[in-house]
Amino acid sequence: MSLKVLALDAATEALSVAISAETEQQIVSHFEVCPQEHSQKILPLIASLLEKDNTKLKALDVIAFGRGPGSFTGVRISVAITQGLAFSANIPVIGISTLQIMAQQAIKETGAVDVYAAIDARMSEVYFAHYRADNNGIAQLVNKEIVIKPELLELGDLNVVAVGTGFETYPQLHQSDNIQFISKITLPNAKFMLPIAESLYKKGDTVTAAQAQPVYVRDTVTWKKLPGKE
């Protein structure tokens, strides 16, 4: 019996849900861009896909959620829905970076080894991270996720593919010959959370519903702007 994973993400303009299966062709998933509609759509969508997959919530092994970075409201929706479902079914959860999700899609669809992922963070900044495929084809973080002004980002001369709304909004970031922008991958898709979640689950990297945490990336920067807050 294969691992049964429910993956969901509402951290950006996109809303996506996927349920794992023994073969890729059997994966039940949904992806749509629907800004401001996540809170109304996500629970009916999850219920619909579980029914389509003939899977009960309590039969899941784990729930994977997009932990950010992204919009503050969207990230909170991902976390809150995950906690509610996981509490009711008494199952563990796994938080996965939205940047890692896009990098995983790029690795899967292009065969890339190195991927730059960037999400438009508004305020003339981007959330950025560098990911590299491991021996199992899973995107692994190189260094750390950051929020930065595009003009301050030093991308170097490594041959990479680039994904995300950050590169779409700031095309100057991928003008170099060594950076190939994949224009069809601009937002995270929960379907590509599944292999990451399976890898983390096998390593025991799960937490309880109560321990599910968002990762805003920007929050420490915001606090530092307030006197006495670090």
Buried (B, 14 or more C-beta within 10 A) or exposed (E): EEBBBBBBBBBBBBBBBBBBBEEEEEBBBBBEEEEEEBBEBBEEBBEEBBEEBEBEBEEBBBBBBBBBBBBBEBBBBBBBBBBEBBBEBEBBBBBBBBBBBBBBBBBBBBEBBBBBBBBBBEEEBBBBBBBBBEEEEBBBBEEEBBBBEBEEBEBEEBEBBBBBBBBBBBEEBBEBEEBBBBEEBBBBBBBBBBBBBBBBBEEEEBEEBEEBEBBBBBBEBEEEEEEEEE
